[in-house]
Amino acid sequence: MKFLLDVCVLSRSLEAFLSGQGHDVLSALAIDPRASDERLMALAVQDDRVLVTEDKDFGELVFVRRLAHGPIVRLVELTVDEQVSGMAELLERWAAELAGPVIVTVTRGHIRIRR
């Protein structure tokens, strides 16, 4: 699977975990540290990547502005270790759901999938 990590969730631990699982991981820092949310979302769609973020502004882009999007995973109020364990659980139990226009919210002890 291919991932694009927004700057707000970029940590060596999360990147190392995903890469260690055999995933292709691209950092928003490698693209442009000041790239707009719209640009990141478009790049994720273009490159068939799962966009991983903490930023709730992507919800506005999807639900209010109705921009095209692929899978978006929002990690909410999690420490770096919790981000890694939340992504591990998501990939173990729900990887098949990470296709097409879906928004996944990961919080402590809960994963919500919204199409």
Secondary structure as UniProt FT lines:
FT   STRAND          2..5
FT   HELIX           7..9
FT   HELIX           12..20
FT   TURN            21..22
FT   STRAND          24..27
FT   HELIX           28..31
FT   TURN            33..34
FT   HELIX           37..46
FT   TURN            47..48
FT   STRAND          50..53
FT   HELIX           57..59
FT   HELIX           60..64
FT   STRAND          72..75
FT   HELIX           80..94
FT   HELIX           95..97
FT   STRAND          103..107
FT   TURN            108..109
FT   STRAND          110..114
//
